Amino acid sequence: MMDQRDILKVDFAALRTLQYVHEFGSFSKAAHRLGQNQSTVSYTIARLRKVFDDPLFVREGNGVAATDRCRVIVEHAAKFLEEFQGVARRQTFDPATARGLVTLSCNHWERVTILPHLIGRMRRLSPGINMRVLSSSAVGEEQLKRGECDILLGPVQISGEQLYKRKIGMDHYVCIMDRNNPLASGAFDFESYQSAKHVVVTYMGNWRPFYLDALDARGGSIDKVFELTEYGDLENCIADTDLIATAPNRLAEKFSNRIVRRPLPFEVSLEVDMFWTMRTHRSAMQKWMREQIIDAAADGGLDRE
């Protein structure tokens, strides 16, 4: 029988441990992420099992699976931790003298188009704030919800009660190819696009580019010869070949003159958004940082409409 007095002994660190074991389905992976040894995590979960009068996790294959009771507890604990961390943060903030760390999660497109301008602004206006940048790949939503990053940037579609979203700019897709590719100067219509050999960026198969959905809607298809994990490798893979790729225009502008851009034969826009959670929503430093990101996006030439 659960003792209500024991509930009041549960601390935030224990709830965070519960979240991580639930998220990773593994005591060892949770311990690694928390910077603890596995015995510490096991002890914490054993204590919570006694408090909640529930096994919380059961062995399943090489990992553990959460019980129904555990899933309910984790859902409520996540909301509570987010709200409390947001309320507990100090509100006074002076950019010139502030000290702190802000963690962003994004991919190659944002690192090329926004980060150079953001870093310049940070060094001029608030040199005491450090910034860490994670690669979101296709797991940015999980990084944000686990508290591994403060802000997520990208043309992604996520939602949730504890998430905030703000549009930071627009882009559109274009086709890119080697300057000597016959398609670089000849006719380039929908049929030409479909008949070409394509390089596609899929972030290790965990993300589907939006233009492929638009292509499907038109009843089209392409021959995907190569798949890449990110856009950073794209230029070198296309140069001196007959391959073409579809990429965001602002990113394609950064490639060398070996690469030619041509309009995509069907229009596909990209809305680039910024996401954050209740944990940082009320933080004066984070609010200021979000405004700097908006300004940096504008400095990088992103259209707002």
C-alpha positions as CSV (number, residue, x, y, z in Angstrom):
1,M,0.0,0.0,0.0
2,M,1.4,3.4,-1.0
3,D,2.2,5.7,1.9
4,Q,1.4,9.4,1.1
5,R,4.2,10.4,3.4
6,D,6.7,8.5,1.3
7,I,5.6,10.5,-1.8
8,L,6.8,13.7,-0.3
9,K,10.3,12.2,0.1
10,V,10.7,11.8,-3.7
11,D,13.1,14.4,-5.0
12,F,13.5,15.9,-8.4
13,A,16.7,13.9,-9.2
14,A,14.8,10.6,-8.7
15,L,12.0,11.7,-11.0
16,R,14.6,12.7,-13.6
17,T,16.1,9.2,-13.3
18,L,12.7,7.7,-13.8
19,Q,12.2,9.8,-17.0
20,Y,15.5,8.7,-18.5
21,V,15.0,5.0,-17.8
22,H,11.5,5.3,-19.3
23,E,12.9,7.2,-22.4
24,F,15.8,4.9,-23.1
25,G,14.3,1.6,-22.0
26,S,17.6,0.8,-20.3
27,F,19.2,1.3,-16.9
28,S,22.7,1.5,-18.4
29,K,21.8,4.0,-21.0
30,A,20.0,6.2,-18.5
31,A,23.1,6.0,-16.2
32,H,25.4,7.0,-19.0
33,R,23.2,10.1,-19.9
34,L,23.0,11.1,-16.2
35,G,26.7,10.6,-15.6
36,Q,26.0,8.0,-12.9
37,N,26.9,4.4,-12.5
38,Q,24.2,1.8,-13.1
39,S,24.0,0.8,-9.4
40,T,22.9,4.3,-8.5
41,V,20.2,4.3,-11.1
42,S,19.0,0.8,-9.9
43,Y,18.9,2.0,-6.3
44,T,16.8,5.0,-7.3
45,I,14.3,2.9,-9.2
46,A,14.1,0.4,-6.4
47,R,13.3,3.3,-4.0
48,L,10.6,4.6,-6.4
49,R,9.1,1.1,-6.7
50,K,8.6,1.0,-3.0
51,V,7.1,4.5,-2.9
52,F,4.7,3.9,-5.8
53,D,4.0,0.3,-4.9
54,D,4.6,-0.7,-8.5
55,P,7.4,-2.5,-10.4
56,L,7.6,0.5,-12.8
57,F,9.7,-1.5,-15.2
58,V,9.8,-5.1,-16.3
59,R,12.5,-6.9,-18.3
60,E,11.9,-7.1,-22.0
61,G,14.6,-8.4,-24.3
62,N,17.8,-6.5,-23.8
63,G,16.0,-3.6,-22.1
64,V,13.1,-2.8,-19.8
65,A,9.5,-1.8,-20.6
66,A,7.5,0.6,-18.5
67,T,4.3,-0.5,-16.7
68,D,1.1,1.4,-17.3
69,R,1.4,3.0,-13.9
70,C,5.0,4.1,-14.7
71,R,3.9,5.8,-17.9
72,V,1.3,7.8,-16.0
73,I,3.8,8.9,-13.4
74,V,6.4,9.9,-16.0
75,E,3.8,12.0,-17.9
76,H,2.9,13.9,-14.8
77,A,6.5,14.2,-13.6
78,A,7.6,15.7,-16.9
79,K,5.0,18.4,-16.7
80,F,5.8,19.1,-13.1
81,L,9.6,19.3,-13.6
82,E,9.2,21.6,-16.6
83,E,6.9,24.0,-14.8
84,F,9.0,24.1,-11.6
85,Q,12.2,24.7,-13.5
86,G,10.6,27.6,-15.4
87,V,9.3,29.2,-12.2
88,A,12.6,28.7,-10.3
89,R,14.7,30.6,-12.8
90,R,15.9,34.1,-11.9
91,Q,14.2,36.8,-13.9
92,T,16.7,39.7,-13.7
93,F,19.0,39.7,-16.8
94,D,21.6,42.0,-18.2
95,P,23.1,40.7,-21.5
96,A,26.3,42.6,-21.1
97,T,27.1,41.0,-17.7
98,A,25.1,37.7,-17.9
99,R,26.8,34.3,-17.4
100,G,25.2,31.1,-18.5
101,L,24.9,28.3,-21.0
102,V,22.3,27.9,-23.8
103,T,22.0,24.6,-25.7
104,L,20.6,24.6,-29.2
105,S,19.7,21.6,-31.4
106,C,19.7,22.0,-35.1
107,N,21.1,20.6,-38.3
108,H,23.4,21.7,-41.1
109,W,20.9,24.1,-42.7
110,E,20.6,26.1,-39.5
111,R,24.3,25.9,-38.8
112,V,25.1,27.5,-42.2
113,T,22.3,30.1,-42.4
114,I,21.7,31.2,-38.8
115,L,24.5,30.3,-36.5
116,P,27.3,32.5,-38.0
117,H,25.0,35.6,-37.5
118,L,23.9,34.4,-34.0
119,I,27.5,33.8,-32.8
120,G,28.5,37.2,-34.0
121,R,25.6,38.8,-32.1
122,M,26.4,36.8,-28.9
123,R,30.0,37.8,-28.9
124,R,29.2,41.5,-29.3
125,L,26.2,41.7,-27.0
126,S,26.7,39.0,-24.3
127,P,30.2,37.5,-24.3
128,G,29.6,35.8,-21.0
129,I,26.9,33.5,-22.3
130,N,28.3,30.2,-23.7
131,M,26.5,28.3,-26.4
132,R,26.5,24.6,-27.1
133,V,25.1,23.2,-30.4
134,L,23.8,19.7,-30.8
135,S,23.0,17.9,-34.0
136,S,19.3,17.2,-34.0
137,S,19.3,14.7,-36.9
138,A,15.8,13.3,-36.6
139,V,15.7,13.2,-32.8
140,G,15.4,16.9,-32.0
141,E,12.0,16.5,-30.4
142,E,13.3,13.9,-28.0
143,Q,16.3,16.1,-27.1
144,L,14.0,19.0,-26.4
145,K,11.5,17.0,-24.3
146,R,14.3,15.3,-22.3
147,G,15.8,18.7,-21.5
148,E,19.0,18.0,-23.4
149,C,18.6,21.2,-25.3
150,D,16.9,24.5,-24.6
151,I,15.9,25.5,-28.1
152,L,15.2,23.4,-31.2
153,L,15.5,25.0,-34.7
154,G,14.4,23.5,-37.9
155,P,11.6,22.8,-40.5
156,V,10.1,20.1,-38.3
157,Q,6.6,19.3,-37.3
158,I,6.2,18.7,-33.6
159,S,3.5,19.6,-31.0
160,G,2.6,19.1,-27.4
161,E,1.0,20.8,-24.4
162,Q,4.4,21.8,-23.0
163,L,5.9,23.1,-26.3
164,Y,6.1,26.6,-27.6
165,K,6.7,27.5,-31.2
166,R,7.7,30.6,-33.2
167,K,8.3,31.0,-36.9
168,I,11.7,32.3,-37.7
169,G,11.7,32.3,-41.5
170,M,10.8,30.7,-44.8
171,D,12.9,29.0,-47.5
172,H,12.1,26.9,-50.5
173,Y,13.6,23.9,-52.3
174,V,15.8,24.1,-55.4
175,C,17.6,21.6,-57.6
176,I,21.4,21.5,-57.5
177,M,23.8,19.8,-59.9
178,D,27.4,19.9,-61.2
179,R,28.0,22.8,-63.6
180,N,28.8,20.4,-66.4
181,N,25.7,18.3,-65.9
182,P,23.6,18.5,-69.1
183,L,20.6,19.5,-67.0
184,A,22.4,22.6,-65.8
185,S,21.8,24.4,-69.0
186,G,19.3,22.4,-71.0
187,A,15.6,21.9,-70.6
188,F,14.7,21.1,-67.0
189,D,11.0,20.2,-66.5
190,F,9.2,17.7,-64.3
191,E,10.0,14.8,-66.6
192,S,13.7,15.7,-66.6
193,Y,13.7,15.9,-62.8
194,Q,12.1,12.4,-62.4
195,S,14.5,10.8,-64.9
196,A,17.7,12.1,-63.2
197,K,19.7,10.2,-60.6
198,H,19.2,11.7,-57.2
199,V,21.1,12.2,-53.9
200,V,18.7,12.4,-50.9
201,V,19.4,13.5,-47.4
202,T,17.5,11.4,-44.8
203,Y,19.5,11.7,-41.6
204,M,20.2,8.0,-41.4
205,G,16.8,7.1,-42.8
206,N,15.0,8.7,-39.8
207,W,13.6,11.7,-41.7
208,R,11.6,12.1,-45.0
209,P,12.3,15.4,-46.9
210,F,9.1,17.4,-47.4
211,Y,9.6,17.6,-51.2
212,L,9.2,13.9,-51.5
213,D,5.6,14.2,-50.1
214,A,4.9,16.9,-52.6
215,L,6.3,14.6,-55.3
216,D,4.1,11.8,-54.2
217,A,1.1,14.1,-54.3
218,R,1.8,14.7,-58.0
219,G,2.1,11.0,-58.7
220,G,5.9,11.3,-59.3
221,S,8.9,9.4,-58.2
222,I,12.7,9.6,-58.4
223,D,15.6,7.2,-58.5
224,K,17.4,7.6,-55.2
225,V,21.0,6.5,-56.0
226,F,22.6,7.8,-52.8
227,E,21.4,8.6,-49.3
228,L,23.3,10.9,-47.1
229,T,23.1,11.6,-43.3
230,E,23.2,15.4,-43.7
231,Y,23.6,18.2,-46.2
232,G,27.2,18.9,-45.3
233,D,28.5,16.2,-47.6
234,L,26.2,17.1,-50.5
235,E,28.4,19.3,-52.7
236,N,31.3,16.9,-52.8
237,C,29.0,14.0,-53.7
238,I,27.4,15.9,-56.6
239,A,30.5,17.7,-58.0
240,D,31.9,16.0,-61.2
241,T,28.9,13.6,-61.4
242,D,25.6,13.3,-63.3
243,L,23.7,13.3,-59.9
244,I,21.3,16.0,-58.8
245,A,19.8,16.8,-55.4
246,T,17.0,18.8,-54.0
247,A,18.1,21.2,-51.2
248,P,16.9,24.3,-49.4
249,N,17.8,27.4,-51.4
250,R,19.6,29.3,-48.6
251,L,21.8,26.3,-48.1
252,A,22.4,25.8,-51.8
253,E,23.6,29.5,-52.0
254,K,26.5,28.6,-49.9
255,F,27.9,26.0,-52.3
256,S,30.8,26.8,-54.6
257,N,30.6,27.8,-58.2
258,R,31.0,24.1,-59.1
259,I,27.3,23.7,-58.3
260,V,24.4,25.2,-60.3
261,R,21.0,25.9,-58.8
262,R,17.8,25.4,-60.9
263,P,14.2,26.0,-59.9
264,L,12.4,22.9,-58.7
265,P,9.8,22.0,-61.3
266,F,7.2,22.0,-58.6
267,E,7.0,24.5,-55.7
268,V,7.8,23.4,-52.2
269,S,8.2,25.9,-49.3
270,L,9.9,25.3,-46.0
271,E,8.8,27.0,-42.8
272,V,11.6,27.1,-40.3
273,D,10.5,27.2,-36.7
274,M,11.9,27.6,-33.2
275,F,10.7,25.4,-30.4
276,W,11.2,25.5,-26.6
277,T,9.4,24.2,-23.5
278,M,7.9,25.4,-20.2
279,R,11.3,24.7,-18.6
280,T,12.8,27.8,-20.3
281,H,9.7,29.8,-21.2
282,R,9.9,32.3,-18.4
283,S,13.7,32.5,-18.2
284,A,14.8,36.1,-19.0
285,M,18.1,34.9,-20.5
286,Q,16.3,32.4,-22.7
287,K,13.7,35.0,-23.8
288,W,16.6,37.3,-24.8
289,M,18.3,34.4,-26.6
290,R,15.2,33.6,-28.6
291,E,15.0,37.2,-29.8
292,Q,18.6,37.0,-30.9
293,I,17.8,33.9,-33.0
294,I,15.0,35.8,-34.7
295,D,17.3,38.7,-35.5
296,A,20.1,36.3,-36.6
297,A,17.6,34.6,-39.0
298,A,16.8,37.9,-40.5
299,D,20.5,38.8,-40.8
300,G,20.9,35.5,-42.7
301,G,18.4,36.6,-45.3
302,L,15.5,34.4,-44.3
303,D,12.1,35.6,-45.5
304,R,9.5,36.0,-42.8
305,E,6.6,35.3,-45.2
